[in-house]
Amino acid sequence: MNKLTTDKSIKGHVAILAASVMWGLNAPIGKVVLNSFSALSVTTFRMVGAAAAFWIFSFFLPKEHVSSKDLLRLFFAALFGVLFNQGLFTFGLSLTSPIDASIITTTAPIITMIVAAIYLKEPITHKKVLGIFIGALGALILIFSSQASSTSASSSILGDILCLLAQLSFAIYLTVFKDLILKYSPITISKWIFIYASICIIPFSYRDISVIDFSAIPIDMILRIAYVVLVATFLAYICMMTGQRTLRPTIVSMYNYVQPIVASISTVILGMDTFGWKKWIAIGLVFLGVYIVTQSKSKAQIEAERKKD
């Protein structure tokens, strides 16, 4: 691996890590927002707000032409990467507890590995399986060690299923549309998928949005909504797509395990939990799992080795 490839890989890991941190903080913040607004309204805030941000930002960048064929594919990318993923997870989070939602996110690397094996013919190696298992073990230790301090015990099977379907949707997006991510810049991709997602959801959410008295929303809630839209969506998607350009889908999905770490650390900072030895072990397992998966061989590497032989 040459220096240029290594530098790109490091940039990809940093970008995905940053996105995971933003999404990790979004679970508790988004739950508070959902206590005041419907899931449909919050999903619309994210999609329309992010679409506006991406289009405004794109005006300051060189214009990038997108072919008609790719515009059609971007529509389906919007369905799986934004509409179904965000919509199903937001609805699921509104019905279940943050703990359950966090547990469900640990299935993402497993689902992504299976989808990548089917669609991209990526090999399911021993290292990949071991890394996913170790990472999942660490994430689950973190989640369950924080469960006792959670004040929310509400959960539902429907909410859990919706969160699970959200992970499947995102796994499809990571694998099936990876070529588009490599072809266009993150801003170009994002501005189209979010405008498509907005167009799809507005007809269903218009009633919920129309009855909101925006002038009566307190400042602290506006700041929370701003975080959900501008940080956990706008900035996080830029980081995620930047990382996706250089990293394999399974590696990208492995960073889902970072989200429980962020949630756990945030509760400690807020004085809602303590940081014992179990959490340190769990964090170590998560990053060990990520490292092992990064060391697994890709389809291209295996084929290159076969050609040398």
Disulfide bonds with the S-S distance in Angstrom:
none
